[in-house]
Amino acid sequence: MKKYLLLILSIILATQIFAVALMNISPQVYSFHQKCDLKVEVQQGLSDIAKMKVYYRIGKSNRWMTEEMKQDSPGSPYFIATLPADYLTTDVIEYYFCVELSQGNKEYFPPQNETVPNYILEPDIAFGEAEPGFVLLTDDPIISADDGYMLVVSFFAISEEIDPASIEVWVGGKNVTSLSQISPPLIVYKDETPQSGTQKAVIRARKEGKTVHSPIWSTEILPSSKALKQFTYQGTVNFASNYYNYSNDDALGYTKSDAATWADFYGNYGILNMQANLYFSSLEHSNSQPVNRYTLGFNIPHLEVFAGDYAPTFSQLTLNGKNLRGIYSRLYYKSLSLSVTHGQTVRKTTNELDLDSEVDGMQKSGTFKQEAFGTRIQYCDEDNFIFGINFTRHNDVISSLDSTYYQYTKVDTVGNESKIYTTNAQENAVLGIDTQMHIRKPNLVIGAEIASSLWNTNTIPGAMTQEELEEYLGKDFFLDPQDFSRLFIINKNMIPIVPGRASIAWLTYVRTCFYNNLLNFQYSETGSAFNAFGSAYQIPDSKVISITDNFNVSKYFILSGGLNLIEDNLMKHKSETNNTTSWYLQSLIRIPQAPYFKFAYYNNSGKNEENKDIAYEKESFQKVKNKSQNLIFGIGYNITQIPYVPTQVDIGYQMGTDNSKKSDSDLTDNKNNNFNITMLNRFQMIPLTLQFAMTLNNNKDLLAITNKKGKNNNFFVGATYSLWEDKIKPYTNYRIVSASGAQGDRSYQYYTLGVEAYPIKSLSVNTNIALTDFNNKDNTPGDYSNFIWRVLLSQRF
C-alpha cells in the first residue's frame, strides 16, 4: 500500500504542472467605451482554485491593473471579469490571467515568458459604421508638446445628414466634446499642455438614425523641452464584509464572519513611478500566518525598491514567486543589474497539544520565524544574452521561540533521559547559475539553469566540531564547521552532509515562435536531496520532460497541447521506479458573429517498474497502473438575431474515466459525465437581464458494493433589473443543488436578494442577503440553515 501511495503522490505531483487548465473564450474586440467581459472556462482543476485575477494594461503602459474574476454562478466552470468602460477607448488592451491555487502556488495563462505573447483585446472600430465623410485637416503625424495638440476635422460632405447635437469628440480615451468647438462643418479641439506619447482621436455621431464614426487618428507627441512635470495617479479603495449566522455551529463547511479593506494606488511624477497596495482582514491573527498584505514600491531610472509584501523572482530553481515580507531592491544600468531581497517568509506561531501520553499535561509546540535572503547579479548584452548568478538562504530563527515550544525531555522507566523535538528548525541555501539567449531571427529563446542546495532538517543541536565531522565522514576535513556556523549550520541532520549529484538540479529549455506557432520544450533533473524553499513545483529525485505548443490561425482557430513525462528514482536508490505521463489537447474555433466550438482531451497515466538492483522481498513489490482521461466539447454563441432578447448560450459536455489496477486486485474503476449549460438573456425593450445555469453530473463506482451511482445536479436562475440608467440594479437569484452517493442524499438551497448601485461617479455599492439550507436524509443531525449578509464597496480614482 505504501508503494501504491507513492505512485499516487507521483501522479499528483506530475499533474500539478497541468494542475489547472483554462480555455480563454473572451471576445477579441471591445465596443467603443463600453464595459467588456473577459471570460474563461476552467476545464481541469476547478476545486484547486482559491482565487483568479486578470492583469491588464492599456497599450504599452508600464502600469498593470487588476480585476478579480468571479464565477458566473456558484459551482460554474466559467469565471468572468468586467473591464471598466473608462479604460476601453481607442487603445489595445493586453492581459493575462493569474490563478491562485489552494496550495498557495500561482499559475499564469498564458505563461509569462519572452516568447508567448499575452492575450490581446482590440478596439472594435466597426461598432457602428465607418464614415469617410469625416476628414482630418491637422494631419501632422509627429508634433512637440511645446506646440500643443490641435484636432481639426471637417464633415462638409455629410453636414446635411449629421445631427450636430449627436457629435462626440474623443481624444486620449476621454470625451472632450464640451471642450471642443463644433461649428458645422468644422470640429476643433485644442490642448495647450498635452502629455507626451501617442494621442488617439475619433469622432462619433448619428447619421440617419445610425451610429457612425471616423477613422481612429494617431499623433505622436514628443516630450516638452520645458520639462513640465505633472503628478498623475489612479487606483481603487475597497471594503467587503461577510456576516454568517448558522443554526448549527457544527455545520459542515462552517465559515467565520469576516471583513476586509484593501486599496491600490499608482502614481507618476516625472521620472518617478510609485505604487502602494494594502490589504487588511479581520481574519488576521498574530498567532497564525499573515493574511494582511502591504506593499510600497518606487521606481526611477536604474533603481526600483519594494518594501512590505513582495514576491521576487530570480530563477526557476532558486527564488520564484513566493511571498516575502521585507525589502526588495534592484539596481540596474545598461548591461548589469544587482537584485537583493531580505525579509520574513514564515511568522512565528505557538500552540499546545498532547504529544506523548507518557508526559504529563499539555505540551507546547510552534512554528519558527523563518527569514530569507537572496541576491542576483545579472549581465545582459544588447543582443539579449543573459547570464545570472543567484544565491538564496532561508533559515528558521531558533531564538524566535522559547525552548519549551520546540523540545522537551522524556524519561523512560529506568530513568534514562532523551530530548524530544516537537518542532525542527530548518535551514536551506541554494546557489544557482542561469543563462539565456534570445535569437530574434528566428524568434528563438534558449536557456539553461543549474543549482545546488544545502538543506539542514534540524539546526537546533548546533554545528558539529571538526573532530565530530571527521569521525562522521571517516576522513579528514579541512574546515571547522563552527567557524562559519553563522552562515550555515553543519551537523548530522544535513541532507546530504557533503554536496554531490543528489543535491543538484538543472534544466534546459527552448521556446520559439514560427508561423503563428508557439512551441515550448523543457527538460529538467532534480536530485533526491535538492530542496529550494523559495521555489515551487520541485519533484525530488526525478527527471521531467515538458512540451507545450500553441497554434492559431488569425485568432479564429486555436490549437494547443502539452505533454509531460516524469520518471522518479533518478538516483536508483529505491526498489521501484514510477513513471507518469500527462498530456492534453485543446482546440477552439472562434469566428466573429458566429458560434464558437471547443474541444479538449486530458489523459493522465502512471505505472511502476521493479528495480532489480535493489535487494528486497519479492512479495513486497506489486505492479500498479493508473489511468484517468477526460473528454470535453462544447459550443457557445451570442445570438443577437433573436428579436428584443439577444442571448449568450454556452453548452459543454464532459465525460471521463478514472481507474487503478494492482497486480492482485482492482483498486478503483470510476466513470463520470457532466453536462452544463449557461444562458444569459439581455432584454432590449426593458432593462432586464436573466441568467440560467444548469449542471448535471453523474458518476459511477463500478467496484462499490453499495452506492454504485452518485449524482450532483446544480440549477441556478437569476435576474437583474436596471433603474435610472444603470445607477441602481436590484438582483435576485436562486440555486438548488441535489447530490447523492456514499455520503447519502443531500440537498442545498440558496436564495439571494441584493442591489448594486452607483450613487456617484466611480463608486459602486453592492450588498445582498442570502438564505441557505442544507439537508441530509441519512444524517439529519447535520442539517443546518444559514443567514448571510454581504457588503462590497469600491471607489475608483
Buried (B, 14 or more C-beta within 10 A) or exposed (E): EEBBEBBBEBBEBBBBBBBBBBBBBBBEBBBBBEBBBBBBBBBBBBEBBEBBBBBBBBEEEEEBBBBEBBBBBBBBBBBBBBBEBBBBBBBEBBBBBBBBBEEEBBBBBBBEEBBBEBBEBEBBBEBBEEBEBBBBEBEEEEBBBBEBBBBBBBBEBBEEBBEBEEBBBBBBBEBBBEEBEBEBBBBBBBBEEBBEBEBBBBBBBBBEEEBBBBBBBEBEBEEBEEEEEEEEEBBBBBBBBBEBEBEBEEBEEEEEEBBBBBBBBBBBEEEEBBBBBBBBBBEBEEEEEBBBBBBBBBBEEEEBBBBBBBBBBBBBBBBBBBBBBBBBBBEBEEEEBEBBBBBBBBBBBBBEEEBEEEBEEEBBBBBBBBBBBBBBBBEBEEEEBBBBBBBBBBBBBBEBBEEEBBBBEEEEEEEEEEEEEBBBBBBBBBBBBBBBBBEEEEBBBBBBBBBBBBBBBBBBBEBBEBEBBBEBEEEEBEEBBBEEBEEBBBBEBBBBBEBEBBBBBBBBBBBBBEEEEBBBBBBBBBBBBBBBBBBBBBBBBBBBBBBBBBBBEEBBBBBBBBBBBBBBBBBEEBBBBBBBBBBBBBBBBBEEEEBBBBBBBBBBBBBBEBBEEEEEEEEEBBBBBBBBBBBBBBBBBBEEEEEEBBBBBBBBBBBBBBBBBBEEEEBBBBBBBBBBBBBBBBBEEEBBBBBBBBBBBBBBBEEBEEEEEBBBBBBBBBBBBBEEEEEBBBBBBBBBBBBBBEBEBBBBBBBBBBBBBBEEEEBBBBBBEBEBBBBBEEEEEBBBBBEBBBBBBBBBE
